[in-house]
């Protein structure tokens, strides 16, 4: 079984700007992210992104916008040798209908755990909202809460 680092996107991987990040010009990788992921890669972790993207349900942007941005993110991270195994995103919002994938629910994590045969007891989720940590808890993954846009380098050194 594999051990994984689940990552929220906005506020953890890239800058949280106080609104929706869906335009290429608004996307900026947070300080120390690539260095932290290099350390964790050296410890044998795989990386999976789990992100709520309610702007789709609200009609603010389209699925294609999110997919384009994720391609950009993957290109940037690959330049540093970081491979994201998969990006799971929830396009829903409670205002437009309930779902099981929107964090704090855990369907995105459950799908990844099954697909990649992940050992939850050796895996972590790094998030910047309580709902991220709650989703991790629901599947037995250790949740690590950070301040939005803060460095994850210190956390990477603590994870084994």
Backbone bond lengths (Angstrom), bond angles and torsions (degrees), N, CA, C in turn:
res aa  C-N    CA-C-N  psi(-1)  N-CA   C-N-CA  omega(-1)  CA-C   N-CA-C  phi
1 X - - - 1.445 - - 1.525 110.05 -
2 X 1.313 115.38 149.48 1.461 121.72 -177.24 1.519 110.91 -96.21
3 X 1.320 114.73 155.73 1.458 119.23 170.93 1.527 107.76 -108.03
4 X 1.336 114.75 142.35 1.463 119.72 -172.35 1.517 111.69 -130.14
5 X 1.318 113.41 152.84 1.452 122.01 166.32 1.524 105.42 -109.82
6 X 1.331 115.59 115.50 1.455 121.48 172.93 1.526 106.45 -89.57
7 X 1.310 116.10 135.57 1.457 120.66 -177.61 1.517 110.56 -125.52
8 X 1.319 115.76 129.83 1.453 119.39 166.21 1.526 105.74 -70.55
9 X 1.315 117.28 158.41 1.463 119.24 -177.66 1.529 112.13 -91.59
10 X 1.324 116.92 -76.85 1.462 121.31 -174.28 1.525 111.10 -66.54
11 X 1.335 115.69 122.98 1.458 121.28 -178.75 1.512 113.28 96.31
12 X 1.343 117.30 -19.35 1.470 121.26 178.11 1.526 109.41 -111.15
13 X 1.326 117.05 -61.73 1.469 120.38 179.06 1.527 110.17 -80.11
14 X 1.306 115.69 -47.10 1.466 120.05 -177.75 1.523 110.94 -122.04
15 X 1.314 114.79 164.79 1.463 121.62 -178.33 1.522 110.87 -60.90
16 X 1.320 114.84 130.23 1.461 122.45 169.09 1.515 105.11 -82.71
17 X 1.334 117.07 124.82 1.466 120.06 -173.64 1.528 112.64 -109.39
18 X 1.321 117.01 7.95 1.452 120.03 178.80 1.518 113.31 86.06
19 X 1.290 116.89 4.40 1.458 123.72 176.66 1.505 107.76 -150.40
20 X 1.285 117.49 -164.47 1.460 120.28 -179.20 1.519 110.59 -81.54
21 X 1.309 115.53 134.56 1.461 121.43 175.35 1.526 106.43 -99.60
22 X 1.325 115.67 104.69 1.462 119.72 178.75 1.527 112.04 -141.23
23 X 1.322 117.60 -10.45 1.467 121.10 176.91 1.523 109.07 -96.90
24 X 1.303 115.61 140.53 1.454 121.51 -178.28 1.526 111.85 -54.33
25 X 1.317 117.27 -40.55 1.466 120.72 -177.22 1.532 112.70 -69.07
26 X 1.322 118.12 -17.07 1.466 121.62 178.02 1.526 113.04 -91.79
27 X 1.323 116.81 -6.58 1.464 121.04 -174.35 1.520 110.46 -90.55
28 X 1.337 116.07 119.79 1.463 121.99 178.89 1.526 108.79 -139.70
29 X 1.321 116.65 123.97 1.465 122.05 178.72 1.524 108.90 -65.46
30 X 1.330 116.36 135.85 1.458 121.50 178.76 1.525 111.32 -68.87
31 X 1.319 114.28 153.40 1.464 122.48 179.14 1.530 109.84 -57.05
32 X 1.305 116.77 137.53 1.465 125.26 172.90 1.534 114.83 72.61
33 X 1.329 119.28 0.70 1.464 120.07 -178.32 1.523 111.22 -61.32
34 X 1.319 116.78 -50.00 1.474 118.08 -177.35 1.527 111.24 -64.03
35 X 1.317 117.39 -39.33 1.467 120.28 178.88 1.525 110.62 -63.75
36 X 1.325 116.80 -42.80 1.468 120.90 179.17 1.526 110.95 -63.35
37 X 1.329 116.34 -43.34 1.460 119.64 -179.55 1.521 111.55 -68.53
38 X 1.324 117.42 -32.06 1.474 119.98 174.81 1.527 110.32 -62.32
39 X 1.314 117.12 -42.35 1.475 121.32 178.20 1.526 109.56 -61.69
40 X 1.333 116.28 -47.34 1.471 120.52 -178.09 1.523 111.74 -67.76
41 X 1.320 117.04 -35.02 1.469 120.88 175.30 1.538 109.37 -60.90
42 X 1.321 116.35 -41.22 1.463 121.45 177.70 1.525 113.09 -63.94
43 X 1.334 116.32 -21.81 1.465 121.54 177.59 1.529 111.72 -91.66
44 X 1.328 116.73 6.08 1.457 120.90 173.73 1.516 116.88 89.93
45 X 1.322 117.96 14.02 1.461 120.89 179.71 1.530 111.59 -85.31
46 X 1.329 115.10 148.29 1.462 120.98 166.86 1.530 106.45 -101.34
47 X 1.327 116.60 161.53 1.461 121.65 -174.94 1.518 111.33 -119.55
48 X 1.325 114.47 132.62 1.463 122.15 178.69 1.520 107.41 -135.51
49 X 1.324 116.09 131.24 1.461 121.31 178.14 1.526 108.75 -96.96
50 X 1.338 116.02 135.13 1.465 122.78 174.85 1.524 107.21 -128.88
51 X 1.326 116.46 115.16 1.451 119.79 -171.56 1.524 112.78 -139.42
52 X 1.310 115.89 134.10 1.466 121.25 172.32 1.522 108.03 -79.29
53 X 1.310 116.69 132.75 1.467 121.75 178.51 1.525 109.49 -130.93
54 X 1.325 115.18 66.69 1.462 121.60 -174.92 1.520 113.47 -67.68
55 X 1.303 118.14 -16.33 1.464 120.55 177.41 1.514 112.54 -59.35
56 X 1.327 117.04 -24.53 1.470 121.06 176.62 1.522 108.94 -67.16
57 X 1.328 117.15 -51.18 1.469 121.45 -179.64 1.520 111.34 -61.79
58 X 1.318 116.53 -32.98 1.460 120.86 -178.01 1.529 112.48 -84.08
59 X 1.343 117.53 -2.69 1.458 120.92 177.92 1.519 114.34 77.18
60 X 1.319 118.05 16.19 1.464 122.10 -179.00 1.530 110.63 -79.89
61 X 1.317 115.84 -36.06 1.466 121.36 175.96 1.515 108.62 -148.59
62 X 1.323 115.39 174.68 1.462 121.51 -174.66 1.524 111.16 -109.37
63 X 1.310 115.05 162.66 1.466 121.54 175.53 1.528 110.32 -53.99
64 X 1.320 116.81 -39.95 1.471 121.28 -179.45 1.532 111.51 -61.05
65 X 1.336 116.81 -34.79 1.469 120.41 177.94 1.526 110.40 -63.81
66 X 1.326 116.01 -43.25 1.470 121.06 179.63 1.529 109.66 -65.33
67 X 1.320 117.13 -45.52 1.461 120.72 -179.49 1.527 111.36 -62.42
68 X 1.330 117.52 -39.60 1.464 121.30 177.91 1.523 110.26 -62.91
69 X 1.336 116.51 -44.47 1.459 120.90 179.44 1.524 111.30 -64.15
70 X 1.326 116.84 -38.11 1.463 120.40 178.50 1.524 111.33 -66.93
71 X 1.318 117.04 -34.70 1.466 119.75 175.14 1.528 109.96 -63.13
72 X 1.317 115.76 -42.60 1.475 120.15 177.84 1.524 110.11 -61.98
73 X 1.330 117.78 -46.56 1.453 121.91 179.65 1.533 110.54 -58.96
74 X 1.318 116.35 -45.94 1.468 119.88 179.25 1.520 111.84 -61.14
75 X 1.335 117.49 -41.25 1.480 120.43 178.53 1.527 110.65 -61.11
76 X 1.332 116.43 -45.34 1.472 120.59 -179.47 1.526 110.30 -61.67
77 X 1.320 117.17 -46.95 1.466 120.69 -177.81 1.527 111.40 -68.31
78 X 1.328 117.24 -37.54 1.477 120.11 178.70 1.525 112.15 -63.47
79 X 1.332 116.69 -29.53 1.473 119.89 176.74 1.527 110.85 -60.77
80 X 1.317 117.20 -24.83 1.468 122.38 176.85 1.531 111.90 -101.32
81 X 1.325 116.66 10.00 1.460 120.52 177.84 1.517 114.15 81.42
82 X 1.329 117.91 15.59 1.462 122.03 -178.61 1.524 109.03 -99.99
83 X 1.322 115.77 120.12 1.458 121.85 178.33 1.524 109.18 -105.20
84 X 1.311 115.88 123.11 1.462 121.08 171.53 1.525 105.95 -88.56
85 X 1.324 117.22 118.08 1.470 120.87 -178.04 1.520 111.36 -59.69
86 X 1.349 115.22 -45.01 1.454 118.52 179.47 1.521 108.88 -163.54
87 X 1.312 114.33 153.37 1.458 121.38 175.78 1.518 107.07 -115.91
88 X 1.319 115.18 120.22 1.460 121.45 175.19 1.520 106.80 -104.63
89 X 1.331 116.79 130.41 1.457 118.40 176.34 1.518 110.58 -134.82
90 X 1.326 113.89 144.84 1.459 121.51 178.64 1.518 108.33 -100.67
91 X 1.341 117.63 118.83 1.461 121.03 -178.91 1.530 113.12 -89.59
92 X 1.317 117.40 7.86 1.463 121.71 -171.96 1.523 112.33 -97.55
93 X 1.334 115.00 169.10 1.455 121.95 171.85 1.522 108.06 -149.89
94 X 1.323 116.10 146.25 1.465 121.39 -177.69 1.530 112.76 -55.76
95 X 1.327 117.72 -29.03 1.464 121.15 -179.95 1.529 112.34 -68.29
96 X 1.324 116.64 -24.02 1.466 120.34 -176.71 1.523 112.67 -109.41
97 X 1.319 118.07 -2.04 1.460 121.77 178.67 1.513 111.80 143.21
98 X 1.293 115.96 146.24 1.465 121.72 -179.56 1.526 110.21 -76.43
99 X 1.309 114.88 152.20 1.461 121.24 174.52 1.523 108.18 -148.54
100 X 1.313 116.38 172.39 1.461 121.22 178.96 1.527 112.58 -104.25
101 X 1.343 116.45 -3.80 1.462 117.96 -177.20 1.524 113.17 -94.96
102 X 1.317 118.16 -25.29 1.463 121.03 -177.40 1.524 110.07 -67.93
103 X 1.324 115.68 122.92 1.457 119.12 176.12 1.524 108.48 -61.10
104 X 1.306 119.29 133.88 1.458 128.83 25.38 1.529 115.90 -86.50
105 X 1.336 119.07 0.10 1.459 118.21 172.72 1.524 108.66 -69.45
106 X 1.308 116.13 169.81 1.474 118.30 -164.55 1.520 115.61 -123.46
107 X 1.321 119.08 13.92 1.466 119.18 -174.35 1.529 113.09 -62.15
108 X 1.328 118.23 -36.56 1.471 119.23 178.04 1.527 110.01 -60.00
109 X 1.320 116.34 -44.17 1.463 120.28 179.11 1.524 111.33 -66.24
110 X 1.327 116.13 -43.05 1.462 119.87 -179.57 1.525 111.50 -59.65
111 X 1.320 116.94 -42.29 1.472 120.62 178.54 1.524 110.76 -61.83
112 X 1.328 116.28 -45.38 1.462 120.13 -179.62 1.526 111.83 -64.84
113 X 1.314 116.58 -41.67 1.471 121.43 -179.70 1.525 110.09 -60.31
114 X 1.329 116.28 -44.98 1.468 120.18 179.73 1.528 111.34 -68.68
115 X 1.312 116.90 -46.86 1.474 121.33 -175.54 1.521 112.40 -63.30
116 X 1.337 116.74 -40.93 1.472 120.10 -174.03 1.526 113.38 -105.21
117 X 1.330 117.11 9.32 1.465 122.37 178.00 1.531 110.66 50.73
118 X 1.305 114.80 60.97 1.459 122.13 -174.50 1.526 110.61 -91.73
119 X 1.319 114.59 135.29 1.458 122.42 174.81 1.529 106.95 -84.59
120 X 1.326 116.87 104.59 1.467 120.28 -175.67 1.521 112.31 -64.79
121 X 1.319 117.22 -27.66 1.467 120.05 -178.17 1.531 112.26 -70.38
122 X 1.328 117.15 -16.17 1.468 121.63 179.92 1.525 111.96 -114.16
123 X 1.330 116.71 13.69 1.452 121.26 -173.92 1.524 111.85 -116.74
124 X 1.344 114.93 159.71 1.460 122.54 -175.88 1.521 110.32 -135.86
125 X 1.322 114.79 153.83 1.456 120.81 169.62 1.524 107.17 -122.57
126 X 1.326 116.03 126.69 1.462 121.39 176.45 1.522 107.34 -103.62
127 X 1.328 115.19 119.24 1.459 120.27 -178.47 1.514 111.34 -140.49
128 X 1.329 114.67 166.53 1.459 119.83 -179.10 1.527 113.13 -115.81
129 X 1.332 116.11 10.20 1.464 121.14 178.77 1.527 108.71 -134.78
130 X 1.327 115.79 150.52 1.461 120.45 177.87 1.529 111.42 -56.70
131 X 1.335 117.19 -34.47 1.469 119.73 -179.34 1.529 111.79 -63.17
132 X 1.328 117.88 -29.49 1.469 121.02 176.20 1.524 109.85 -64.76
133 X 1.317 115.37 -46.05 1.462 121.30 -177.15 1.526 110.20 -67.81
134 X 1.324 116.80 -37.67 1.462 120.82 177.77 1.530 111.04 -63.84
135 X 1.329 117.16 -42.16 1.469 120.63 177.76 1.525 110.51 -61.38
136 X 1.329 116.57 -42.65 1.468 120.65 178.40 1.520 110.81 -61.25
137 X 1.300 116.16 -45.06 1.462 121.65 -178.92 1.529 111.76 -60.13
138 X 1.300 116.76 -36.77 1.468 121.07 -178.14 1.528 112.93 -63.02
139 X 1.334 116.91 -23.71 1.469 119.51 -178.63 1.529 112.35 -112.79
140 X 1.329 117.57 4.50 1.462 120.25 177.65 1.507 115.06 85.42
141 X 1.325 117.75 16.33 1.463 122.76 177.01 1.527 107.53 -94.17
142 X 1.330 116.94 142.01 1.458 120.66 178.10 1.529 109.64 -73.61
143 X 1.320 116.37 125.58 1.455 121.16 178.85 1.510 111.58 -96.31
144 X 1.326 115.92 135.41 1.461 122.30 178.20 1.524 108.01 -121.26
145 X 1.321 116.11 114.47 1.454 122.06 -176.81 1.522 109.98 -93.88
146 X 1.342 115.35 128.09 1.464 120.84 176.52 1.528 108.57 -119.98
147 X 1.303 115.85 164.56 1.460 121.01 171.15 1.530 107.40 -74.51
148 X 1.335 117.96 142.21 1.461 119.52 178.12 1.533 111.20 -53.68
149 X 1.322 115.36 136.09 1.471 124.16 176.02 1.524 114.11 67.93
150 X 1.332 117.55 14.71 1.469 119.00 178.46 1.527 109.70 -90.62
151 X 1.302 115.74 164.18 1.458 121.59 -179.05 1.524 111.57 -69.21
152 X 1.316 116.11 139.26 1.464 121.25 174.95 1.527 111.33 -102.37
153 X 1.311 115.65 6.90 1.464 120.22 -177.48 1.537 111.83 -62.79
154 X 1.326 117.67 -42.52 1.466 120.85 179.18 1.515 112.13 -64.10
155 X 1.328 116.94 -39.18 1.456 121.16 177.93 1.523 110.64 -64.04
156 X 1.329 116.16 -40.51 1.475 119.93 -178.69 1.520 111.01 -59.37
157 X 1.324 116.85 -36.75 1.456 120.63 179.63 1.520 113.05 -69.88
158 X 1.332 117.12 -25.84 1.480 121.47 -178.08 1.521 112.57 -85.55
159 X 1.315 117.72 -22.99 1.467 121.53 -176.12 1.526 109.47 -80.62
160 X 1.344 114.93 136.55 1.479 118.07 177.93 1.509 110.77 -123.47
